Amino acid sequence: MSSILTNNSAMVALQTLKSINSDLSKTQSMISTGKAVGSAKDNAAVWSISKVMESDVKGFKAISESLSLGESTVAVARNGAEKITDLLNDIKGKIIAANEENFDADKLQTDLSALRDQITSITGAAQFNGLNLLSNTETGGDLDAIIANAGSGTVNVLSSLDRDANQNVASSTIGAGKQDLGLNAGTVGAGTDITAGTALAGAGAIADGAVGTLTVAGDAALAAREGNAVLAGDSYSITGAPFGLSANVTYVARDGDTVTDIAKALEASFQFQITSDGVTGLEVTRDGAALSIANDTGASITSAIAVTTEGSVGGGLELLGKVDVSTLDGAKASLGAFESLISKSIDAAASFGSVEGRISIQNDFVTSLSDSLKSGIGSLVDANMEEASARLQALQVQQQLGVQSLSIANQAPQSILSLFR
């Protein structure tokens, strides 16, 4: 039945043409933007995932910049530590030469002082953007700050953003510990809240021909304070006068020091002072945290010990500041103590090198991960241009056919007029 009021063919043709025009519009948008999912309207789930991934890409770009900054900072410190190691080897050569009696000791001492000043210059200049990893003696202003900070400097470099299944994000860091290669002398504190008999136990008198033992036990009497037996800033001191020494044997503990570390430092200082002062009849050896002092001086020695708090931590190469080759005894003492200084600078350079390598690897990984995320985002939202091009041509043909079909459908009622002629 034909009707001049209702043209079903025209309505079908119009709906078909609208659908074709809608698909054509989407295809043209894909081609112009390059995206199959350009907004949440296109595909809410895929769009949401892509936006989270895009946020991560931007975050990893910032992390890459942070890693590059951290790598440069550590590289400066490593180069400084390596140069200091070279200078220490040069100084060692001069000290060996000073052990010969026919050398000009004063000139050697002048050369040594110049090299020592150069080391100080390097430790001061080895900074990047104001951050110096070769200085690590900060102690803070009060006891709690001293306990927390003395010699515990660490620089944390942002290395990653970790997202779990619940969309919770946590940051990860790479820690670069400061390695002090300064020459500044430590200062023994004046506090009295450490029990000397517990922290540095030993015999009160060492008879001639006997061996006395001093054992570093740490601050066991006050272990409840921060829960540690050895606390940063604690000062350990052995009075030098009873042994015929011109200075006391001292060490101020750093954060992370063990009783063995403290004993090792006291041993090096003790041996240096004995040789430097030309004292005979004394021999110091160490076994773990225990110092054995063999007395063969011809007289009984009453050792005096003291342990206090709130000391000022000295530089890692503190002993170098005491090196004096102007006398033969001083040259011998310096040579005996020098291996520990070179070992410290080598350990510092190795530590920085290890951290620098890890940061470099992480930076490469972050860059690769960012590229992978970009590729994943592209696979989710990017348009297939070959398919879109072919579909565009097909839809254009369908559009033309749809227009013609609508035109024919609209002309159908015209045939009814012939019935009235």
ZIRA-V74695 format. One record per pair of residues at least 24 apart in sequence whose ideal C-beta (glycine too) atoms are under 7 Angstrom apart, sorted by the first residue. I is the first residue (numbers start at 1). J is the second residue. D is the distance in whole Angstrom. If there is no record, write none. Layout:
I_J_D ; I_J_D
This chain:
2_416_6 ; 4_413_5 ; 4_416_6 ; 7_409_6 ; 7_412_7 ; 7_413_6 ; 9_409_4 ; 9_412_6 ; 10_406_6 ; 10_409_4 ; 10_410_5 ; 13_402_7 ; 13_405_4 ; 13_406_4 ; 13_409_5 ; 14_406_6 ; 16_402_5 ; 17_402_4 ; 17_403_7 ; 17_406_6 ; 20_395_6 ; 20_398_5 ; 20_399_5 ; 20_402_5 ; 21_399_7 ; 23_395_6 ; 24_395_4 ; 24_396_7 ; 24_399_6 ; 27_388_6 ; 27_391_5 ; 27_392_5 ; 27_395_6 ; 28_392_7 ; 30_383_4 ; 30_388_5 ; 31_388_5 ; 31_392_7 ; 34_382_6 ; 34_383_6 ; 35_381_5 ; 35_382_6 ; 35_383_6 ; 36_381_6 ; 36_382_6 ; 36_383_4 ; 37_380_7 ; 37_381_4 ; 46_380_5 ; 46_381_7 ; 49_380_6 ; 50_377_5 ; 50_380_5 ; 50_381_5 ; 53_373_5 ; 53_376_6 ; 53_377_5 ; 54_377_6 ; 56_161_7 ; 56_163_7 ; 56_373_6 ; 57_370_5 ; 57_373_5 ; 57_374_6 ; 59_161_5 ; 60_161_7 ; 60_366_5 ; 60_369_6 ; 60_370_4 ; 61_370_7 ; 63_158_6 ; 63_159_7 ; 63_160_7 ; 63_161_7 ; 63_366_6 ; 64_363_6 ; 64_366_5 ; 64_367_6 ; 66_157_6 ; 66_158_4 ; 67_157_6 ; 67_159_6 ; 67_359_6 ; 67_362_6 ; 67_363_4 ; 67_366_7 ; 68_363_6 ; 70_157_3 ; 70_176_7 ; 70_359_5 ; 71_356_6 ; 71_359_5 ; 71_360_6 ; 71_363_7 ; 72_128_6 ; 73_128_4 ; 73_131_6 ; 73_133_7 ; 74_133_7 ; 74_176_5 ; 74_352_5 ; 74_355_5 ; 74_356_4 ; 74_359_6 ; 75_356_6 ; 76_126_6 ; 76_127_7 ; 76_128_5 ; 77_126_6 ; 77_133_4 ; 77_134_6 ; 77_352_5 ; 78_349_6 ; 78_352_4 ; 78_353_5 ; 78_356_6 ; 80_122_5 ; 80_123_7 ; 80_126_3 ; 80_134_5 ; 81_134_7 ; 81_179_7 ; 81_181_6 ; 81_345_6 ; 81_348_4 ; 81_349_4 ; 81_352_6 ; 82_349_5 ; 83_122_6 ; 84_119_5 ; 84_122_6 ; 84_181_5 ; 84_345_5 ; 85_342_7 ; 85_345_4 ; 85_346_6 ; 85_349_6 ; 87_115_5 ; 87_118_6 ; 87_119_6 ; 88_341_6 ; 88_342_5 ; 88_345_6 ; 89_342_7 ; 90_115_6 ; 91_115_5 ; 92_338_5 ; 92_342_7 ; 95_325_6 ; 95_331_6 ; 95_334_5 ; 95_335_5 ; 95_338_6 ; 96_335_7 ; 98_325_4 ; 98_331_4 ; 99_328_7 ; 99_331_5 ; 99_332_6 ; 99_335_6 ; 101_328_6 ; 105_325_6 ; 105_326_5 ; 105_327_7 ; 106_326_6 ; 108_325_5 ; 109_324_7 ; 109_325_5 ; 109_326_5 ; 112_323_7 ; 112_325_6 ; 116_183_7 ; 116_320_6 ; 119_183_7 ; 119_317_7 ; 120_183_6 ; 123_181_5 ; 123_182_5 ; 131_155_7 ; 133_176_7 ; 133_178_5 ; 133_179_7 ; 134_179_7 ; 134_180_7 ; 134_181_5 ; 135_178_7 ; 135_180_6 ; 135_182_6 ; 136_178_4 ; 136_179_7 ; 136_180_4 ; 137_180_6 ; 137_182_7 ; 137_184_7 ; 137_313_5 ; 137_315_6 ; 139_233_6 ; 139_312_6 ; 139_313_6 ; 143_309_7 ; 143_310_6 ; 146_232_6 ; 146_233_4 ; 146_310_6 ; 147_226_6 ; 147_231_5 ; 147_232_6 ; 147_233_6 ; 150_232_3 ; 150_233_4 ; 150_254_6 ; 150_255_6 ; 150_313_5 ; 151_180_7 ; 151_232_6 ; 151_254_3 ; 151_255_5 ; 151_313_5 ; 152_232_6 ; 152_255_3 ; 152_256_7 ; 153_178_4 ; 154_178_7 ; 157_359_6 ; 159_362_5 ; 174_355_7 ; 174_358_6 ; 174_359_6 ; 174_362_6 ; 176_355_5 ; 177_351_7 ; 179_316_7 ; 179_348_4 ; 179_351_6 ; 179_352_7 ; 180_315_5 ; 180_316_4 ; 181_315_7 ; 181_316_5 ; 181_317_6 ; 181_345_6 ; 181_348_6 ; 182_315_3 ; 182_316_6 ; 182_317_7 ; 183_315_5 ; 183_317_5 ; 183_318_6 ; 183_320_5 ; 183_321_4 ; 184_314_6 ; 184_315_4 ; 184_318_7 ; 185_314_5 ; 185_318_6 ; 185_321_6 ; 186_250_7 ; 186_252_4 ; 186_311_6 ; 186_312_6 ; 186_313_6 ; 186_314_3 ; 186_318_6 ; 187_311_6 ; 187_312_4 ; 188_235_4 ; 188_237_5 ; 188_250_5 ; 188_252_7 ; 188_308_7 ; 188_311_5 ; 189_233_7 ; 189_235_5 ; 189_308_4 ; 189_309_5 ; 189_310_4 ; 189_311_4 ; 190_308_6 ; 190_310_7 ; 191_308_5 ; 191_309_4 ; 191_310_5 ; 192_308_6 ; 193_222_7 ; 193_309_6 ; 194_219_5 ; 194_222_7 ; 194_234_6 ; 194_307_5 ; 194_308_6 ; 194_309_6 ; 195_221_4 ; 196_305_6 ; 196_306_6 ; 196_307_5 ; 199_307_4 ; 200_236_6 ; 200_305_5 ; 200_307_5 ; 202_303_6 ; 202_305_6 ; 204_302_6 ; 204_303_7 ; 205_300_6 ; 205_301_7 ; 205_302_5 ; 206_293_6 ; 206_295_4 ; 206_300_7 ; 206_301_5 ; 206_303_6 ; 207_295_7 ; 207_300_5 ; 208_295_6 ; 208_297_7 ; 208_298_6 ; 208_299_6 ; 208_300_6 ; 209_295_7 ; 209_296_6 ; 210_295_6 ; 211_292_5 ; 211_293_7 ; 211_294_5 ; 212_293_5 ; 212_295_7 ; 212_303_6 ; 213_290_6 ; 213_291_7 ; 213_292_5 ; 214_238_7 ; 214_291_5 ; 214_293_7 ; 214_303_7 ; 214_305_7 ; 215_289_6 ; 215_290_5 ; 216_259_4 ; 216_262_5 ; 216_263_5 ; 216_289_4 ; 217_259_7 ; 218_259_5 ; 230_257_6 ; 230_258_6 ; 230_259_6 ; 230_262_7 ; 233_309_6 ; 233_310_6 ; 233_311_5 ; 234_307_7 ; 234_309_6 ; 234_311_7 ; 235_307_7 ; 235_308_5 ; 235_309_7 ; 235_311_3 ; 236_262_6 ; 236_266_6 ; 236_307_6 ; 237_306_5 ; 238_266_7 ; 238_303_7 ; 238_305_6 ; 239_304_4 ; 240_273_6 ; 242_301_5 ; 242_302_5 ; 242_303_6 ; 242_304_6 ; 243_279_7 ; 243_282_6 ; 243_301_6 ; 244_277_7 ; 244_279_5 ; 245_273_5 ; 245_274_7 ; 245_277_5 ; 245_279_6 ; 246_277_5 ; 247_273_6 ; 249_273_6 ; 252_311_4 ; 252_312_6 ; 252_313_5 ; 252_314_6 ; 254_313_6 ; 259_289_4 ; 260_288_6 ; 260_289_5 ; 263_288_7 ; 263_289_5 ; 263_290_7 ; 263_291_6 ; 266_291_6 ; 267_291_6 ; 268_319_7 ; 268_337_6 ; 268_340_5 ; 269_319_7 ; 271_336_6 ; 271_337_7 ; 272_319_6 ; 272_322_7 ; 272_333_5 ; 272_336_7 ; 272_337_4 ; 275_329_6 ; 275_332_5 ; 275_333_3 ; 275_336_6 ; 276_329_6 ; 276_330_5 ; 276_333_4 ; 278_329_4 ; 316_344_5 ; 317_341_6 ; 317_344_7
